Amino acid sequence: MNNKKIAEMAGVSLSTVSKIINNYSDVSEETRNRVLEIMRKTGYTPAPSLKKSNLIVVIFAGKQNVDFTHPFFNAVLNSFKKQVGSLGYDLLFLTNTKTDGEENDYLLRCLSYQVAGCVIISGQEIEPSIDALDQSDIPCLGVDIKLTGKNSGYIMSDNYKLTSKVVEHFYLMGYRDLGYIGSSTSSNISNIRESGYRDAMDALGLTIHPEWFVNGTDFFEQSGYHAMKKILQAEKLPRAIFAASDLIAIGAMRALEEHHLKVPEDIAIIGCDDIEACKYTKPTLTTMRQNKEKLGVLSALMLYDLINNQASTSSFVVEPELVVRDSCGNQNGSYGVYSS
């Protein structure tokens, strides 16, 4: 299969196929879609000899994804954008909408733009086309998603260790009845955090109450609000809760306020991400900080090295940090007072 054969099958000239591959604008949308569909069905990918652009594609992966609305990933992306800009690259954002019932073919679209590389930001229910892109020759860098391709790498926070620090802090504060609010069970990140949380509780001999472990639908506020409502239906309530994101924690705090329960006097809460809003909640939110600026800069530099063959496949795990504020009842930093 070659460009000439694709042209014959589509009933267009060889130059038209070349223009579509190189993303020229003087081709009708109907013709472009017809040629790209033939390429997709035949599994044909253009020859890699064409000159690469200075474009880096950004993909918010998953049927459910964070997009621009999540303050944590938005901060990481802003840091990434500044760094890649200083390295001479521009960003191109690909949508994950479907056309005629078909999922987008990320690989084919990236080849048509002749992109230099891709950054893929984790979501929920990751599409199979992400795996095809990961396994291609295009350099890819995953943020909070493990990539395994020969030209791929990834960066993420240590989500397992992160939760053990939360349990340790609760334990030192004297809290023994612990709950957890996660995102959807389709979220790998949320599942890792819950697994680490349960293992840390087991290690300390703490009883796990299933009714206090509730998953929502995503990492946003409404999900935390409704999950907390479910926990509040239990016969006995937990003394402390870890939420898989700060937005989930904020939603949970709203539900507690509606039920006239105080944080941390009745239930202590710790979130995750350290978004800006944590400083302004009432009470201020204790959280596990992930260094958003560092994640963005490291992502840019790691992808740059992959693009320029200065590194093979690479991975990096960023150490999380506990930021203690008022929502866990530890304003003065003292430990050892048992709270039932």
C-alpha positions as CSV (number, residue, x, y, z in Angstrom):
1,M,0.0,0.0,0.0
2,N,1.3,3.5,-0.9
3,N,0.1,7.0,-1.6
4,K,-0.6,6.1,-5.2
5,K,-2.9,3.2,-4.3
6,I,-4.8,5.3,-1.8
7,A,-5.3,8.0,-4.5
8,E,-6.7,5.3,-6.9
9,M,-9.0,3.9,-4.2
10,A,-10.3,7.4,-3.3
11,G,-10.6,8.5,-7.0
12,V,-8.3,11.5,-6.4
13,S,-4.9,12.6,-7.7
14,L,-1.6,11.7,-6.0
15,S,-1.0,15.4,-5.2
16,T,-4.3,15.5,-3.4
17,V,-3.3,12.6,-1.1
18,S,0.0,14.4,-0.4
19,K,-1.8,17.6,0.4
20,I,-4.1,15.8,2.9
21,I,-1.1,14.0,4.5
22,N,0.7,17.3,4.9
23,N,-2.5,19.1,6.1
24,Y,-2.9,21.6,3.2
25,S,-6.0,23.7,3.5
26,D,-7.0,23.7,-0.2
27,V,-8.7,20.3,-0.1
28,S,-12.5,20.0,0.5
29,E,-13.6,18.5,3.8
30,E,-15.5,15.8,2.0
31,T,-12.4,14.7,0.0
32,R,-10.2,14.9,3.1
33,N,-12.6,12.7,5.1
34,R,-12.9,10.1,2.3
35,V,-9.2,9.7,1.9
36,L,-8.5,9.6,5.7
37,E,-11.3,6.9,6.1
38,I,-9.6,4.8,3.4
39,M,-6.3,5.1,5.2
40,R,-7.9,4.1,8.4
41,K,-9.7,1.1,7.0
42,T,-6.7,-0.2,5.1
43,G,-4.3,0.4,8.0
44,Y,-2.1,2.6,5.8
45,T,0.2,5.1,7.4
46,P,2.1,7.7,5.4
47,A,5.8,7.2,4.9
48,P,7.8,8.8,7.8
49,S,10.2,10.6,5.5
50,L,8.2,13.8,5.4
51,K,9.5,16.8,7.3
52,K,8.1,17.0,10.8
53,S,6.4,20.2,12.0
54,N,7.1,22.0,15.2
55,L,3.7,21.0,16.6
56,I,3.1,19.0,19.7
57,V,-0.3,17.5,20.1
58,V,-2.2,17.6,23.4
59,I,-4.8,14.9,23.9
60,F,-7.1,14.6,26.9
61,A,-7.5,10.9,26.8
62,G,-10.5,8.8,27.8
63,K,-14.2,8.8,27.1
64,Q,-14.4,10.8,30.3
65,N,-11.6,13.3,30.6
66,V,-10.5,16.3,32.6
67,D,-10.3,18.7,29.6
68,F,-9.6,22.4,30.5
69,T,-11.9,22.4,33.5
70,H,-9.8,20.6,36.0
71,P,-7.5,23.1,37.9
72,F,-4.8,20.5,38.6
73,F,-4.2,19.4,35.0
74,N,-4.8,23.0,33.8
75,A,-1.9,24.2,35.9
76,V,0.3,21.3,34.7
77,L,-0.6,22.2,31.1
78,N,0.2,25.9,31.6
79,S,3.6,25.0,32.9
80,F,4.1,22.5,30.0
81,K,3.1,25.2,27.5
82,K,5.6,27.7,28.7
83,Q,8.4,25.2,28.7
84,V,7.8,23.8,25.2
85,G,7.2,27.3,23.9
86,S,10.7,28.2,25.0
87,L,12.0,25.2,23.1
88,G,10.4,26.3,19.9
89,Y,7.2,24.3,19.8
90,D,3.6,25.1,19.4
91,L,0.6,23.2,20.8
92,L,-2.3,21.6,18.9
93,F,-5.3,20.2,20.7
94,L,-7.1,17.2,19.3
95,T,-10.8,16.6,20.2
96,N,-12.0,13.1,21.1
97,T,-15.4,13.5,19.6
98,K,-16.7,10.7,17.3
99,T,-17.5,11.0,13.6
100,D,-20.3,8.8,12.1
101,G,-20.2,6.5,15.2
102,E,-16.4,5.9,14.8
103,E,-13.9,6.8,17.4
104,N,-11.2,9.2,16.3
105,D,-8.0,7.7,15.0
106,Y,-5.4,9.7,16.9
107,L,-2.5,8.1,15.1
108,L,-3.8,8.9,11.7
109,R,-4.6,12.4,12.7
110,C,-1.2,13.0,14.2
111,L,0.5,11.6,11.0
112,S,-1.7,13.9,8.9
113,Y,-0.4,16.9,10.8
114,Q,3.2,15.5,10.9
115,V,3.5,16.4,14.6
116,A,6.8,16.3,16.4
117,G,5.3,14.6,19.4
118,C,2.3,14.1,21.7
119,V,1.5,14.7,25.3
120,I,-1.4,12.5,26.6
121,I,-3.2,13.5,29.7
122,S,-5.0,10.7,31.7
123,G,-8.7,10.3,31.7
124,Q,-11.2,7.5,32.3
125,E,-12.1,4.6,29.9
126,I,-9.0,5.2,27.7
127,E,-9.8,4.7,24.0
128,P,-8.0,1.9,22.1
129,S,-6.7,4.5,19.6
130,I,-4.5,5.9,22.4
131,D,-2.7,2.5,22.6
132,A,-2.1,2.6,18.8
133,L,-0.6,6.1,19.1
134,D,1.6,5.0,22.0
135,Q,3.0,2.0,20.1
136,S,3.7,4.1,17.0
137,D,7.0,5.9,16.0
138,I,5.6,9.2,17.2
139,P,7.3,10.3,20.5
140,C,4.6,10.4,23.3
141,L,4.7,11.5,26.9
142,G,1.9,10.4,29.3
143,V,0.8,12.5,32.2
144,D,-0.6,10.3,35.0
145,I,-0.9,7.5,32.4
146,K,1.7,4.8,31.8
147,L,2.8,4.5,28.2
148,T,4.9,1.5,27.0
149,G,5.8,2.3,23.4
150,K,9.3,2.3,22.1
151,N,9.3,6.1,21.7
152,S,7.1,6.8,24.8
153,G,7.5,7.8,28.4
154,Y,5.4,9.0,31.3
155,I,5.4,11.1,34.4
156,M,3.1,10.8,37.4
157,S,2.9,11.3,41.1
158,D,3.5,8.4,43.4
159,N,-0.2,7.7,43.9
160,Y,0.3,4.6,46.0
161,K,2.7,6.2,48.4
162,L,0.6,9.3,48.5
163,T,-2.3,7.5,50.2
164,S,0.0,5.8,52.8
165,K,1.0,9.3,53.9
166,V,-2.6,10.2,54.3
167,V,-3.4,7.2,56.5
168,E,-0.2,7.8,58.5
169,H,-1.3,11.3,59.2
170,F,-4.8,10.3,60.2
171,Y,-3.4,7.6,62.5
172,L,-1.0,10.0,64.2
173,M,-3.9,12.4,64.7
174,G,-5.7,9.6,66.6
175,Y,-8.3,8.9,63.9
176,R,-9.1,5.2,63.5
177,D,-12.4,5.1,61.6
178,L,-11.4,6.0,58.1
179,G,-13.3,6.4,54.8
180,Y,-12.5,7.0,51.2
181,I,-14.2,8.8,48.3
182,G,-12.8,8.0,44.9
183,S,-13.6,8.8,41.3
184,S,-15.1,6.3,38.9
185,T,-13.9,2.7,39.2
186,S,-12.8,3.1,35.6
187,S,-10.2,5.6,36.7
188,N,-6.8,3.9,37.1
189,I,-5.5,6.7,39.3
190,S,-8.4,6.5,41.7
191,N,-8.1,2.8,41.9
192,I,-4.4,3.0,42.7
193,R,-5.1,5.6,45.5
194,E,-7.8,3.4,47.0
195,S,-5.5,0.3,46.9
196,G,-2.7,2.2,48.6
197,Y,-5.2,3.5,51.2
198,R,-6.6,0.1,52.0
199,D,-3.1,-1.5,52.2
200,A,-1.9,1.3,54.6
201,M,-5.0,0.7,56.8
202,D,-4.3,-3.0,56.8
203,A,-0.7,-2.4,57.8
204,L,-1.8,-0.5,60.8
205,G,-4.5,-3.0,61.7
206,L,-7.4,-0.7,61.0
207,T,-10.8,-2.1,60.2
208,I,-12.1,-1.3,56.6
209,H,-15.8,-0.5,56.6
210,P,-17.1,-1.0,53.0
211,E,-20.0,1.4,53.5
212,W,-17.4,4.2,54.1
213,F,-15.6,3.5,50.7
214,V,-17.6,5.1,47.9
215,N,-16.7,5.9,44.3
216,G,-18.3,8.7,42.4
217,T,-18.4,9.3,38.6
218,D,-15.4,11.7,38.2
219,F,-12.9,13.9,40.1
220,F,-15.3,16.9,40.3
221,E,-17.3,18.5,43.1
222,Q,-20.7,17.1,42.4
223,S,-19.3,13.6,42.4
224,G,-17.9,14.2,45.9
225,Y,-21.1,15.7,47.1
226,H,-23.2,12.7,46.1
227,A,-20.7,10.2,47.4
228,M,-20.7,11.9,50.8
229,K,-24.5,11.7,50.8
230,K,-24.2,8.0,50.4
231,I,-21.7,7.7,53.3
232,L,-24.0,9.7,55.5
233,Q,-26.7,7.0,55.2
234,A,-24.5,4.6,57.1
235,E,-25.5,3.6,60.6
236,K,-22.2,4.8,62.0
237,L,-20.0,7.5,60.4
238,P,-16.3,7.6,59.8
239,R,-14.1,10.0,61.8
240,A,-11.9,11.0,58.8
241,I,-12.2,10.8,55.0
242,F,-9.6,10.9,52.2
243,A,-10.9,12.3,48.9
244,A,-9.1,11.3,45.7
245,S,-9.1,15.0,44.6
246,D,-9.6,18.4,46.2
247,L,-12.7,19.0,44.2
248,I,-14.2,15.8,45.5
249,A,-13.3,16.9,49.0
250,I,-14.9,20.3,48.5
251,G,-18.1,18.6,47.3
252,A,-18.0,16.3,50.4
253,M,-17.6,19.3,52.7
254,R,-20.7,20.9,51.2
255,A,-22.7,17.7,51.9
256,L,-21.5,17.7,55.5
257,E,-22.4,21.3,55.9
258,E,-26.0,20.6,54.7
259,H,-26.2,17.8,57.3
260,H,-25.0,20.2,60.0
261,L,-21.8,18.3,60.5
262,K,-18.6,20.2,61.2
263,V,-15.2,19.7,59.6
264,P,-13.0,18.6,61.3
265,E,-14.9,18.4,64.6
266,D,-17.2,15.7,63.3
267,I,-15.4,14.4,60.3
268,A,-11.9,15.3,59.2
269,I,-11.1,15.5,55.5
270,I,-7.9,15.4,53.4
271,G,-8.0,16.1,49.6
272,C,-5.5,15.6,46.9
273,D,-3.8,17.9,44.3
274,D,-3.5,21.2,46.3
275,I,-5.4,23.4,43.9
276,E,-5.7,27.1,44.7
277,A,-9.2,26.8,46.1
278,C,-7.8,24.8,49.1
279,K,-6.6,28.0,50.7
280,Y,-10.1,29.5,50.6
281,T,-12.4,26.8,51.7
282,K,-13.9,26.9,55.2
283,P,-12.1,25.3,56.9
284,T,-9.0,25.4,54.7
285,L,-8.4,22.1,53.1
286,T,-5.5,19.8,54.1
287,T,-4.3,18.1,50.9
288,M,-1.6,16.0,49.2
289,R,0.3,18.4,47.1
290,Q,1.5,17.3,43.6
291,N,4.0,19.8,42.3
292,K,2.1,21.0,39.2
293,E,4.8,23.3,37.9
294,K,7.5,20.6,38.2
295,L,5.2,18.1,36.5
296,G,4.7,20.5,33.6
297,V,8.4,21.4,33.1
298,L,9.5,17.8,33.4
299,S,6.9,16.6,30.9
300,A,8.1,19.2,28.4
301,L,11.8,18.3,28.9
302,M,11.2,14.6,28.7
303,L,9.1,14.8,25.6
304,Y,11.8,17.1,24.0
305,D,14.4,14.5,24.7
306,L,12.3,11.8,23.1
307,I,11.6,13.9,20.0
308,N,15.3,14.6,19.6
309,N,16.5,11.1,20.4
310,Q,18.3,12.3,23.5
311,A,16.6,9.6,25.6
312,S,15.0,6.3,25.1
313,T,11.7,5.4,26.8
314,S,11.6,7.1,30.2
315,S,9.5,7.4,33.3
316,F,9.6,9.6,36.3
317,V,7.6,9.5,39.5
318,V,7.2,12.8,41.5
319,E,7.2,12.6,45.3
320,P,3.9,14.0,46.9
321,E,3.9,16.3,49.9
322,L,1.3,16.6,52.7
323,V,0.1,20.2,53.1
324,V,-1.6,20.5,56.6
325,R,-4.4,23.0,56.9
326,D,-7.5,23.2,59.1
327,S,-9.7,20.4,57.7
328,C,-7.9,17.6,59.5
329,G,-7.8,19.3,62.9
330,N,-4.0,19.6,63.1
331,Q,-3.4,23.4,63.0
332,N,-0.6,23.3,65.5
333,G,1.2,20.3,64.1
334,S,0.9,18.1,67.2
335,Y,0.2,14.4,67.2
336,G,-0.9,11.7,69.5
337,V,-4.3,12.9,70.8
338,Y,-6.7,10.0,70.3
339,S,-10.0,11.1,68.7
340,S,-12.8,8.5,68.5
